[in-house]
């Protein structure tokens, strides 16, 4: 009987340990807020999350970039889009935005951001997959901002459609 009781106690301890680890891990994940909240920015630089394409499998991947806080506070949306246009720092990632693209206009109305790019944005997009990756690199980057839920992309004033984060 003592061996059975000891075995039951050990099983209970193991279950409690596993449950405890899962609770701690979930609490840590819930406390990670990857969205940019301008009210919480301080210091000289802050990091923003940008989305590019992985060279090896052509999936979207994120890269942090440090930007000047005064640039973010003056024009957060434009600063972030200009960083995305510059391309990735990592050699393992590819730029999603064609060279020469500029932001003609960018506005936010509630949870929706409208970005109007120059005509260069439509270059280098022969296949549908590349077009979608380009669009979602913009959408996912902008929806990292806490208040942004939806992004509409325009090219020279003509809409490519409105998208939410994937």
ABEGO torsion letter per residue (X at the ends): XAAAAAAAAAAAAAAAAAAAAAAAAAAAAAABBABBBAAABBEABBBBBBBBBBAAAGBBBBBBBBBBAAAAAABAAAAAAAAAAAEBABAABBBABBBGBBBABBBBBEABBBBBBBAAAABGBABAAAAAAAAAAAAAAAAABAABABBBBBBGGBBAEBBBBX
